[in-house]
Amino acid sequence: MSHESKSKKGLLPRHLLAIESSCDETAAAILSHGEVIESNIVSSQVKIHREYGGIVPEIASRKHLEAISLVVNEAIEHAGIEIADIDAVAITQGPGLVGSLVVGLSFAKAFAMARGIPFTGVNHLAAHLASIFLESDTPGFPFIGMVVSGGHTSIYRVNSMLSMELLGRTRDDAAGEAFDKVAKILGLEYPGGPVISHLATKGDPAAFDFPRAMLPDTPLDFSFSGLKTSVLTTVRRLENDRSHLPVEDLCASFQEAVVDVLVKKLIHAARDNGIYEVVVTGGVAANSRLRQRLSSEAGREGIEAFFPSPGYCTDNAAMVAVAGLHQLKAGIEARVDADVYSRQFS
């Protein structure tokens, strides 16, 4: 990450304010004494973007501007502290939507500079991987971590709180994007993940034989565009034949194809690295079928699977607080000229 400076190591804030604004959730959390999440407030824009069938970046950034002061004040009040008690700030710096990130980073800079306290910029994906440490049952290092969400599907070897090595990433749509696009094809509401997961419980996962892209040349990379196209082709064929559209079976078969790929590649990564603890984070990690399949299949391989609580799977500031705390303890602070970044390059 660019625009960092090194400060005195060992800083342990009494009260750390963390802010997340990478996409369509405005979130703030207070972490006290490096141990207790005193508050974790999330303001979601899902209802606003639902009528457009997806996130509109310009609207998202505008709504962050409207919400951020209110959300931060609510987090501070809920934690039972005063603004003067906060002695460090952690903010999501990227990747994400540029306009949304700028709102959060600008607020964090102004807050920190006005109070003369340090702030640190957190990688959104590292924050998701850190979310497992909000739970009581946690893996040791190194572990294999997968971030699977609306914008990202990536596998990492996580060596420490400050070191992760990219092993594989999606070449096109992320898993969450595939859920959203298939939901749109089926005439379902946005976001697609929860509604498809619900309908899939009533369908037959073997009703349709949708493709699983395994990519032998880069076995830990992902591709879901072919799966999405296959669903679209199937739906058009059924509609042309004037057949009844079996939405529940389509949802179940699509979901099973996604889960198959995620589970097999994560177990593959663990085997290749000789690591027997895996972590799944991000919004899709809340999917009950993914949790069931991975826990079962990893267990047969002698691999232990870890998941954050569903509330910590989606974007939130508590995970930013955990990642930010360890950066501050290592002396990593952002400079005043720090900028956001929209993409993850390594």
Buried (B, 14 or more C-beta within 10 A) or exposed (E): BEEBEEBEEEBEBEBBBBBBBBBBBBBBBBBBEBEEBBBBBBBBBBEBBEEEBBBBBEBBBBBBBEBBEEBBEBBBEBBEBEEEBBBBBBBBBBBBBBBBBBBBBBBBBEBBEEBEBBBBBBBBBBBBBBBBBBEEEEBEEBBBBBBBBBBBBBBBBBEEBEEBEBBBBBBBBBBBBBBBBBBBBBEBEBBBBBBBBEBBEEBBBEBBEBBBBBBEEEBBBBBBBBBBEBBBEBBEEBEEEEEEBBBBBBBBBBBBBBBBBBBBBBBBBBEEBEBBBBBBBBBBBBBEBBBEBBBEBBEEEEBBBBBBEEEBBBBBBBBBBBBBBBBBBBBBBBEEEBBBBEEBEE
